[in-house]
């Protein structure tokens, strides 16, 4: 009567071919073209190139304030500070 060949669904279509390289994949995923171009430039830099770079030392600004540890507030300053404090109820 009915054979098994007529009941089987058709095979799924073959998957699309993978992108030829990672940059094509980035473009396919929607990454802007300028970002892909920048990534290409960064990937061309080798570790040995970075090891050959000589960095210049920059001058630091030595603007330290001299601390005056002998500062003592006046009695009036202390009274004013005490008035601005709020009492709290501990009970």
N, C-alpha and C positions, 0 to 999 in steps of 0.2 A: 504494500500500500504506500505509506509515506516512508521515505528513506531519511536517514540521519543527516544527510548532506543538505536537505532543504530546511532543517530546523536550526542549524548553526547560524549565528549572526556573522556578518562580514567582518573580516579582520580590521582592526583600527588602522587609520592611515599612518604612514611612517612619520616619526618626529621630524621637525624641521632641522636642517643641518645646524650645528653649533656655530657661533660666530668664529671667524678665523683667528681673532686674537682678543685680548682682554679689552682693548680700546673700542673695538667694534661692539663688544658686549655692553660697555658703558654707554655708548651712543644708543644702542637698542633699548636700554633700560631708561633712557630719557635724560641722561646727564648732558648738560649743555656742551656744545662742541668746543668752546673756549676752555672749559674745565678739563676736557679730555686732552687738548693740546698742552695745557700746563702740566698735566700728569705725565705726558710723554717726555717733556723736558726734564722733569724731576727724576724720572726713572733712568734717564741717560747718565745721571751722576753716579759715579762709582765710589765705593768706600775709599779706595786708594787716592782718589782725587781730593776727598775731604781731609785725608791725613796729611796731604802736602800743603794745606792752607796754613799760612802764618798769620795769626791774629795780632793786631796792634793793641797795646794796652792803652786804655783811656785814662785821662787824669781825673781823679776824684776831687770833688769839692770838699775842702776841709772847713766846713762852717759849723763848728761845734760851739754851742753856747757854754760859756763858763758857768759852772754851777756855783752859786753863792750859798753855801750851807749855813752862813751866819745870819740868815734872814729871820727876824723875829717880828711877828705882827704886833701892832700897838694895842693898848688896852681898849681903845675905841673900836678897832677892827674886830677884836675878840667879842666885845659886847654886841656889836652889830650882827656878827655871825651867830651868836647864841640866840638873839631875838628871832632870827629867821628859821631856827629849828622848830619843829612842831612836837608838841607833847603827844605821847601815845599812852593808851590805857592798857596796862599789862594784865589787869585782873580778869 
